[in-house]
């Protein structure tokens, strides 16, 4: 498709979306959300089968696990998880974790249990 906009070759939405979001002031939030998509690769399939990354905001990764034993396991694994995220997405991407409090409404509301590597 050609038109008055330019003579370059067409670009996919995936190619232009990050710059469009950045221009709209949403680039940082988009980057934080895209980090969550890496959970299976970062945590591994066995751990990811029992947990999920719910949110990332300002370096705080909110996690949920289907059992207290998995929370404990993830707490012990957190330094490794943070290192992998930071190697992949830049230093300081993940600095601490908080746990999703299932007794509260969904969203960015971790309980008091925060951990830092």
Secondary structure as GFF3:
##gff-version 3
##sequence-region A 1 117
A	DSSP	alpha_helix	13	23	.	.	.	ID=ss1
A	DSSP	alpha_helix	27	36	.	.	.	ID=ss2
A	DSSP	alpha_helix	39	43	.	.	.	ID=ss3
A	DSSP	alpha_helix	45	48	.	.	.	ID=ss4
A	DSSP	beta_strand	51	57	.	.	.	ID=ss5
A	DSSP	beta_strand	60	65	.	.	.	ID=ss6
A	DSSP	alpha_helix	68	89	.	.	.	ID=ss7
A	DSSP	beta_strand	96	99	.	.	.	ID=ss8
A	DSSP	beta_strand	115	116	.	.	.	ID=ss9
###
